[in-house]
């Protein structure tokens, strides 16, 4: 055996006890080389990497590449399973090393590749692969047991986790306020994930990983049932322990554990968020749901109160000309059992109703603005809003005192930053919660802008019939026709 040797070692996980094992393996090879008068020039070591596939083992691949340069004549490995648990990878690696006249010594088995035929090596590798398969089964079983106990996620916004504790979380009260605000914006204020992320970032708030919020992060938070007090595990499983391919399991196979102590929002609110998400997804993928269309005057503006599908336009020629009406697309496509709302709205009647509605609104400018402002006044006068304002004022005063201490040279700039960082975060949270109430000034300005928009359009057009779909949407966000004949018109006050 040549005097220049290298060693290869690997541990399967990055847990602390395995890292200790990793260090012990390196010491083992150093001592072994000294005892056998070998020149150990390098130890190739992969931490936390599985042995079933070599594609992600950087150090192993580096060793195989270095073997082509004649740097060493022998590779020391503690046992077969440390080199590979995939028979194919194992044999390919051994064949390449043997072709380069490089020996591999498996120390525990006291065996060298130059002394063994390929049949024996194949049997050993197959045994290692079988052991890996059994280990995979044991890990899968352990995960199933942990899932049944209600194993919690490693990192989840709104909660504090103790390292090494797989089954317990503690609600982070400050982050819980942000979670509630996110659900409120999504469920009650009509914000989408992108708009919510932008708003959180404008306040300087960060996600669980300490990075700016993204649309994906907000969407993932809104779908997580943990906020309603339920731990859900077992959504997917590894189907090939060698390639690590994973498949999603049917929802009926998921393991769900109720954990009331983790509840931040009511279950009803979480379910509302899922319904909104499902409806929004349908809008993007189904021609029957609310497509982002402007083909006709009322496209995507009329919503069925029974099933949530949009109304679609129908036309029919008759002796008197062309009849045009709007009806529920869900009922039309799936049948009368899918939706009870059988109302049909003649387009000319709908136009007339909206024209009359706008005319009444704009007859008296101040009466219109006062009427719309009335719906905000209750929120403005609520004790909850006042309490938030008081807290915000206290925090702002506290921050001003810290700045005054810095200006008086009582504290340093580093102390100022340290003290105001936490205060600034609390202020941002208070502003986020107050955002749902708006301000009298902003709401008044918003109503006046809407009034001016209405007047400008009605001065330009004698009827909404002459508007485009896009122009009408600047005035109206939604039209809801009820079976009793009442039609609710929601103004676009954004």
C-alpha positions as CSV (number, residue, x, y, z in Angstrom):
1,X,0.0,0.0,0.0
2,X,1.3,3.5,-1.0
3,X,2.4,5.8,1.8
4,X,0.3,8.8,0.8
5,X,-3.3,8.2,1.9
6,X,-6.5,10.1,2.4
7,X,-9.5,9.3,4.5
8,X,-13.2,9.7,3.9
9,X,-15.8,10.0,6.6
10,X,-19.4,11.1,6.8
11,X,-22.2,11.6,9.4
12,X,-25.8,11.3,8.4
13,X,-27.3,14.3,10.2
14,X,-26.2,17.6,11.7
15,X,-27.4,16.9,15.2
16,X,-25.0,17.7,18.0
17,X,-24.3,14.0,18.9
18,X,-23.6,13.2,15.3
19,X,-21.2,16.2,14.9
20,X,-19.3,14.8,17.9
21,X,-19.2,11.5,16.1
22,X,-17.8,13.3,13.1
23,X,-15.0,14.8,15.1
24,X,-14.3,11.4,16.6
25,X,-14.0,9.8,13.2
26,X,-11.4,12.4,12.1
27,X,-9.4,11.7,15.3
28,X,-9.7,8.0,14.6
29,X,-8.1,8.3,11.1
30,X,-5.3,10.5,12.4
31,X,-4.4,7.9,15.1
32,X,-4.7,5.0,12.6
33,X,-2.3,6.7,10.2
34,X,0.2,7.3,12.9
35,X,0.0,3.7,14.1
36,X,0.6,2.3,10.6
37,X,3.2,4.8,9.5
38,X,1.0,6.3,6.8
39,X,1.2,9.8,5.5
40,X,-2.3,11.1,5.9
41,X,-2.4,14.1,3.6
42,X,-6.1,15.0,3.8
43,X,-9.4,14.0,5.4
44,X,-12.4,14.4,3.1
45,X,-15.5,14.9,5.3
46,X,-19.2,15.4,4.5
47,X,-21.3,16.6,7.4
48,X,-25.1,16.1,7.5
49,X,-25.2,14.5,4.1
50,X,-27.0,11.2,3.3
51,X,-24.9,8.3,1.9
52,X,-27.6,7.1,-0.5
53,X,-26.6,9.3,-3.3
54,X,-23.3,11.0,-4.2
55,X,-24.7,13.9,-6.1
56,X,-24.9,16.2,-3.0
57,X,-21.7,14.9,-1.3
58,X,-19.2,17.7,-2.2
59,X,-16.2,16.3,-0.3
60,X,-16.7,12.8,-1.8
61,X,-16.9,14.2,-5.3
62,X,-13.8,16.3,-4.6
63,X,-11.9,13.2,-3.5
64,X,-12.9,11.3,-6.7
65,X,-11.7,14.2,-8.8
66,X,-8.4,14.5,-6.8
67,X,-7.9,10.7,-7.4
68,X,-7.2,11.5,-11.1
69,X,-4.2,13.6,-10.2
70,X,-2.1,10.9,-8.4
71,X,-2.1,12.7,-5.1
72,X,-2.7,9.5,-3.0
73,X,-2.5,5.7,-3.4
74,X,-5.1,4.6,-0.8
75,X,-8.4,5.7,0.7
76,X,-9.2,4.9,4.3
77,X,-12.9,4.3,5.1
78,X,-14.2,3.1,8.4
79,X,-16.8,0.8,6.9
80,X,-18.7,0.2,3.7
81,X,-21.8,2.2,4.7
82,X,-19.6,5.3,5.2
83,X,-18.5,5.3,1.6
84,X,-22.0,4.7,0.0
85,X,-25.3,3.0,0.8
86,X,-26.2,2.9,-2.9
87,X,-24.9,-0.2,-4.6
88,X,-24.5,1.4,-8.0
89,X,-22.6,4.4,-6.7
90,X,-20.5,2.2,-4.6
91,X,-19.4,-0.1,-7.4
92,X,-18.8,2.8,-9.9
93,X,-16.6,4.6,-7.4
94,X,-14.6,1.5,-6.5
95,X,-14.1,0.6,-10.2
96,X,-12.8,4.1,-11.0
97,X,-10.4,4.0,-8.0
98,X,-9.1,0.5,-9.0
99,X,-8.6,1.6,-12.6
100,X,-6.4,4.4,-11.2
101,X,-4.5,1.8,-9.1
102,X,-5.9,3.3,-5.9
103,X,-6.7,0.9,-3.0
104,X,-9.6,1.4,-0.6
105,X,-9.3,0.0,2.9
106,X,-12.4,-0.7,5.0
107,X,-10.9,-0.6,8.5
108,X,-13.7,-2.1,10.6
109,X,-14.0,-5.1,8.2
110,X,-10.2,-5.3,7.8
111,X,-10.6,-5.6,4.1
112,X,-9.1,-3.9,1.0
113,X,-10.5,-3.6,-2.5
114,X,-7.2,-4.9,-4.0
115,X,-7.7,-8.2,-2.2
116,X,-11.4,-8.7,-2.9
117,X,-13.3,-9.7,-6.0
118,X,-16.3,-7.6,-7.1
119,X,-18.8,-10.2,-6.0
120,X,-17.9,-9.8,-2.4
121,X,-17.8,-6.0,-2.7
122,X,-21.3,-6.1,-4.4
123,X,-22.7,-8.2,-1.5
124,X,-21.3,-5.8,1.0
125,X,-22.7,-2.7,-0.8
126,X,-26.1,-4.4,-1.2
127,X,-26.1,-5.1,2.6
128,X,-25.3,-1.4,3.2
129,X,-28.1,-0.3,0.9
130,X,-30.6,-2.7,2.6
131,X,-29.6,-1.2,6.0
132,X,-30.2,2.2,4.5
133,X,-33.6,1.1,3.3
134,X,-34.4,-0.2,6.8
135,X,-33.2,3.0,8.4
136,X,-35.5,4.9,6.0
137,X,-38.4,2.8,7.2
138,X,-37.5,3.4,10.8
139,X,-37.2,7.2,10.2
140,X,-40.6,7.2,8.4
141,X,-42.1,5.3,11.3
142,X,-40.6,7.7,13.8
143,X,-42.0,10.7,11.9
144,X,-45.4,9.1,11.9
145,X,-45.3,8.7,15.7
146,X,-44.1,12.3,16.1
147,X,-46.8,13.5,13.8
148,X,-49.4,11.7,15.9
149,X,-48.0,13.4,19.0
150,X,-48.3,16.8,17.2
151,X,-44.7,17.7,16.3
152,X,-44.4,21.4,15.8
153,X,-42.6,23.2,13.0
154,X,-39.0,24.3,13.4
155,X,-39.7,27.9,12.6
156,X,-43.0,29.6,12.5
157,X,-43.8,33.3,12.7
158,X,-45.9,34.1,15.8
159,X,-44.3,31.5,18.0
160,X,-41.3,30.9,20.2
161,X,-39.7,27.4,20.1
162,X,-37.2,25.9,22.5
163,X,-34.3,24.3,20.6
164,X,-34.6,20.5,20.7
165,X,-38.2,20.5,21.9
166,X,-40.2,18.9,19.1
167,X,-43.7,19.2,20.6
168,X,-44.1,22.6,22.2
169,X,-44.4,26.2,21.1
170,X,-45.1,29.4,23.0
171,X,-47.1,32.2,21.4
172,X,-45.0,35.3,20.7
173,X,-47.5,38.0,21.8
174,X,-45.9,40.8,19.7
175,X,-45.8,38.7,16.5
176,X,-49.3,37.4,17.2
177,X,-50.6,40.9,16.8
178,X,-49.1,41.0,13.3
179,X,-50.7,37.6,12.5
180,X,-54.1,38.9,13.5
181,X,-53.6,42.0,11.4
182,X,-52.6,39.9,8.4
183,X,-55.7,37.9,8.6
184,X,-57.8,41.0,9.2
185,X,-56.4,42.7,6.0
186,X,-57.0,39.5,4.0
187,X,-60.4,38.6,5.3
188,X,-62.0,41.9,6.1
189,X,-60.2,44.5,4.1
190,X,-59.8,42.7,0.8
191,X,-56.0,42.9,0.7
192,X,-54.2,40.3,-1.4
193,X,-50.9,38.6,-0.3
194,X,-48.8,41.0,-2.4
195,X,-50.4,44.1,-1.0
196,X,-50.1,42.8,2.6
197,X,-46.4,42.0,2.1
198,X,-45.8,45.5,0.7
199,X,-47.6,47.1,3.7
200,X,-45.7,45.0,6.2
201,X,-42.4,46.0,4.5
202,X,-43.4,49.7,4.5
203,X,-43.6,49.4,8.3
204,X,-40.2,47.9,8.5
205,X,-41.5,44.5,9.8
206,X,-39.7,41.3,8.9
207,X,-40.7,37.6,8.6
208,X,-39.8,34.7,10.8
209,X,-36.4,34.5,9.0
210,X,-35.7,38.2,9.6
211,X,-36.0,39.1,6.0
212,X,-38.6,41.3,4.2
213,X,-42.0,39.8,3.7
214,X,-42.8,38.3,0.3
215,X,-46.1,37.3,-1.4
216,X,-45.2,33.7,-0.9
217,X,-44.4,34.1,2.8
218,X,-47.8,35.9,3.4
219,X,-49.7,33.3,1.4
220,X,-48.0,30.4,3.3
221,X,-48.9,32.1,6.6
222,X,-52.5,32.5,5.6
223,X,-52.8,28.7,4.8
224,X,-51.1,27.5,8.0
225,X,-53.8,26.0,10.3
226,X,-51.5,26.3,13.3
227,X,-52.8,29.9,13.8
228,X,-56.3,28.4,14.4
229,X,-54.9,26.0,16.9
230,X,-54.2,22.9,14.8
231,X,-50.9,21.1,14.1
232,X,-51.0,19.3,10.7
233,X,-48.3,16.8,9.8
234,X,-47.8,14.0,7.3
235,X,-48.7,16.0,4.2
236,X,-45.9,14.3,2.1
237,X,-43.6,11.3,2.3
238,X,-40.4,10.1,0.6
239,X,-41.1,7.4,-1.9
240,X,-37.5,6.6,-3.0
241,X,-35.0,6.6,-0.2
242,X,-32.1,6.7,-2.7
243,X,-33.2,9.6,-4.9
244,X,-35.1,11.2,-2.0
245,X,-38.2,11.8,-4.3
246,X,-41.2,13.0,-2.3
247,X,-44.9,12.9,-3.1
248,X,-47.8,14.8,-1.6
249,X,-50.3,12.6,0.3
250,X,-54.0,12.8,0.0
251,X,-55.6,15.2,2.5
252,X,-57.5,12.3,4.1
253,X,-54.1,10.9,5.2
254,X,-52.9,14.0,6.9
255,X,-52.5,13.9,10.7
256,X,-54.2,16.8,12.5
257,X,-53.9,17.5,16.2
258,X,-55.9,20.3,17.9
259,X,-53.7,22.5,20.1
260,X,-55.9,25.2,21.7
261,X,-53.0,26.9,23.5
262,X,-51.5,27.8,20.1
263,X,-54.6,29.5,18.8
264,X,-54.1,33.1,17.6
265,X,-57.2,33.5,15.5
266,X,-60.6,31.9,15.6
267,X,-61.1,28.8,13.4
268,X,-63.9,30.6,11.6
269,X,-61.5,33.4,10.5
270,X,-59.0,30.9,9.2
271,X,-61.7,29.0,7.2
272,X,-62.8,32.4,5.7
273,X,-59.3,33.0,4.5
274,X,-59.2,29.5,2.9
275,X,-62.5,30.2,1.1
276,X,-61.2,33.6,-0.2
277,X,-57.9,31.9,-1.3
278,X,-59.9,29.1,-3.1
279,X,-62.1,31.7,-4.8
280,X,-59.1,33.8,-5.9
281,X,-57.4,30.7,-7.3
282,X,-60.5,29.8,-9.2
283,X,-60.6,33.3,-10.7
284,X,-57.2,32.6,-12.2
285,X,-57.8,29.1,-13.4
286,X,-61.5,28.8,-14.4
287,X,-63.3,30.5,-17.1
288,X,-66.5,30.2,-15.0
289,X,-65.2,32.1,-12.1
290,X,-64.3,35.7,-11.9
291,X,-61.8,36.1,-14.7
292,X,-59.9,39.4,-15.0
293,X,-62.0,40.3,-18.0
294,X,-63.3,43.6,-19.4
295,X,-65.1,42.2,-22.4
296,X,-68.6,43.5,-21.4
297,X,-69.8,46.4,-19.3
298,X,-70.5,44.3,-16.2
299,X,-67.8,41.6,-16.6
300,X,-66.6,40.3,-13.2
301,X,-68.6,42.9,-11.4
302,X,-71.7,40.9,-10.5
303,X,-71.2,38.2,-7.8
304,X,-73.7,35.5,-6.9
305,X,-74.4,35.7,-3.1
306,X,-75.2,32.0,-3.0
307,X,-72.2,30.3,-4.6
308,X,-69.7,33.1,-5.2
309,X,-69.5,32.6,-9.0
310,X,-69.6,35.6,-11.2
311,X,-72.6,36.4,-13.4
312,X,-72.1,36.0,-17.1
313,X,-73.8,37.7,-20.0
314,X,-76.4,35.9,-22.1
315,X,-78.0,37.1,-25.4
316,X,-80.9,35.8,-27.4
317,X,-82.5,37.0,-30.6
318,X,-86.3,37.3,-30.6
319,X,-89.0,39.0,-32.6
320,X,-88.4,42.3,-30.8
321,X,-84.6,42.3,-31.4
322,X,-81.9,41.1,-29.0
323,X,-82.5,40.2,-25.3
324,X,-79.5,40.6,-23.1
325,X,-79.4,39.5,-19.5
326,X,-77.0,38.4,-16.7
327,X,-77.2,35.2,-14.6
328,X,-75.1,33.0,-12.3
329,X,-72.4,31.2,-14.4
330,X,-72.1,28.4,-11.7
331,X,-75.8,27.6,-11.8
332,X,-75.7,27.7,-15.6
333,X,-72.7,25.3,-15.9
334,X,-73.2,22.9,-13.0
335,X,-77.0,22.9,-12.9
336,X,-79.8,24.0,-10.5
337,X,-78.6,21.8,-7.6
338,X,-75.3,23.7,-7.4
339,X,-76.9,27.1,-6.8
340,X,-80.3,28.2,-5.6
341,X,-80.0,31.7,-7.0
342,X,-82.1,31.6,-10.2
343,X,-82.4,35.4,-10.6
344,X,-81.7,36.8,-14.0
345,X,-81.1,40.5,-14.5
346,X,-81.9,42.3,-17.8
347,X,-79.0,44.4,-18.7
348,X,-81.1,47.5,-19.5
349,X,-82.7,47.4,-16.1
350,X,-79.4,47.1,-14.4
351,X,-78.0,50.1,-16.2
352,X,-81.1,52.1,-15.3
353,X,-80.9,51.1,-11.6
354,X,-77.2,52.1,-11.5
355,X,-77.9,55.4,-13.3
356,X,-80.6,56.3,-10.7
357,X,-78.3,55.2,-7.8
358,X,-75.5,57.5,-9.0
359,X,-77.9,60.4,-9.6
360,X,-79.2,60.2,-6.0
361,X,-75.7,60.0,-4.6
362,X,-74.5,63.1,-6.4
363,X,-77.5,65.4,-6.0
364,X,-76.3,66.6,-2.7
365,X,-72.5,66.5,-2.4
366,X,-72.2,67.0,1.4
367,X,-75.1,64.6,2.1
368,X,-73.3,61.9,0.0
369,X,-70.0,62.4,1.8
370,X,-71.6,62.5,5.2
371,X,-73.5,59.3,4.5
372,X,-70.4,57.4,3.4
373,X,-68.4,58.7,6.4
374,X,-71.0,57.5,8.8
375,X,-69.9,53.9,8.3
376,X,-66.4,54.8,9.5
377,X,-67.3,56.8,12.5
378,X,-68.1,53.8,14.7
379,X,-64.6,52.4,14.1
380,X,-63.1,55.8,14.8
381,X,-64.9,56.0,18.2
382,X,-64.2,52.5,19.3
383,X,-62.4,52.0,22.7
384,X,-60.1,49.5,21.0
385,X,-58.8,52.1,18.6
386,X,-58.4,54.7,21.4
387,X,-56.4,52.2,23.4
388,X,-54.1,51.6,20.4
389,X,-53.7,55.3,19.9
390,X,-52.8,55.8,23.6
391,X,-50.2,53.0,23.4
392,X,-48.7,54.5,20.2
393,X,-48.5,57.9,21.9
394,X,-46.7,56.4,24.9
395,X,-44.2,54.7,22.7
396,X,-43.5,57.8,20.7
397,X,-42.9,59.8,23.9
398,X,-40.6,57.1,25.1
399,X,-38.7,57.2,21.8
400,X,-38.4,61.0,22.0
401,X,-36.9,60.8,25.5
402,X,-34.2,58.4,24.3
403,X,-33.3,60.9,21.5
404,X,-33.2,63.7,24.1
405,X,-30.9,61.7,26.3
406,X,-28.6,61.2,23.3
407,X,-28.7,64.9,22.4
408,X,-27.8,65.7,26.0
409,X,-24.8,63.3,25.6
410,X,-26.2,61.1,28.4
411,X,-26.1,58.0,26.2
412,X,-24.0,57.0,23.1
413,X,-25.3,56.5,19.6
414,X,-24.9,52.8,20.0
415,X,-27.0,52.9,23.1
416,X,-29.6,55.0,21.3
417,X,-29.9,52.5,18.5
418,X,-30.1,49.6,20.9
419,X,-32.9,51.2,22.9
420,X,-34.9,52.6,20.0
421,X,-34.8,49.4,17.9
422,X,-37.4,47.6,20.0
423,X,-39.5,50.8,20.4
424,X,-39.6,51.3,16.6
425,X,-40.7,47.7,16.1
426,X,-43.6,48.2,18.6
427,X,-44.5,51.5,17.0
428,X,-44.7,49.7,13.6
429,X,-47.0,47.1,15.1
430,X,-49.3,49.7,16.6
431,X,-49.5,51.5,13.3
432,X,-50.3,48.3,11.5
433,X,-53.2,47.6,13.9
434,X,-54.4,51.2,13.6
435,X,-54.4,50.9,9.9
436,X,-57.5,48.9,9.8
437,X,-59.4,51.8,11.3
438,X,-58.1,54.5,9.0
439,X,-58.2,58.1,10.0
440,X,-61.0,60.7,9.8
441,X,-58.9,62.8,7.6
442,X,-57.9,60.0,5.2
443,X,-61.5,58.6,5.1
444,X,-62.9,62.1,4.4
445,X,-60.4,62.7,1.7
446,X,-61.1,59.3,0.2
447,X,-64.9,59.9,0.1
448,X,-64.4,63.3,-1.5
449,X,-62.1,61.8,-4.2
450,X,-64.8,59.2,-4.9
451,X,-67.5,61.9,-5.1
452,X,-65.4,63.9,-7.6
453,X,-64.7,60.8,-9.6
454,X,-68.4,60.1,-9.8
455,X,-69.2,63.7,-10.8
456,X,-66.5,63.7,-13.5
457,X,-67.8,60.5,-15.0
458,X,-71.4,61.5,-14.9
459,X,-70.5,64.9,-16.5
460,X,-68.7,63.0,-19.3
461,X,-71.3,60.3,-19.7
462,X,-75.1,60.6,-19.6
463,X,-75.3,56.9,-18.6
464,X,-73.0,54.1,-17.4
465,X,-74.0,52.4,-20.6
466,X,-71.5,54.5,-22.4
467,X,-68.6,53.6,-20.0
468,X,-66.1,50.9,-20.5
469,X,-65.8,48.0,-18.0
470,X,-62.5,49.5,-16.7
471,X,-64.1,52.9,-16.2
472,X,-67.1,51.5,-14.4
473,X,-64.7,49.5,-12.1
474,X,-63.1,52.8,-10.9
475,X,-66.6,53.6,-9.4
476,X,-67.9,50.1,-8.5
477,X,-66.1,47.2,-6.9
478,X,-69.0,44.7,-6.8
479,X,-72.6,44.3,-7.6
480,X,-74.6,41.6,-5.5
481,X,-78.1,40.6,-6.7
482,X,-80.3,38.9,-4.1
483,X,-83.1,36.5,-4.9
484,X,-85.7,38.9,-3.4
485,X,-84.8,41.4,-6.1
486,X,-82.6,43.7,-4.1
487,X,-79.3,44.7,-5.7
488,X,-76.4,45.8,-3.5
489,X,-73.8,48.1,-5.1
490,X,-70.4,48.4,-3.5
491,X,-68.5,51.6,-4.4
492,X,-64.8,51.4,-5.1
493,X,-63.4,53.6,-2.3
494,X,-59.7,52.7,-2.8
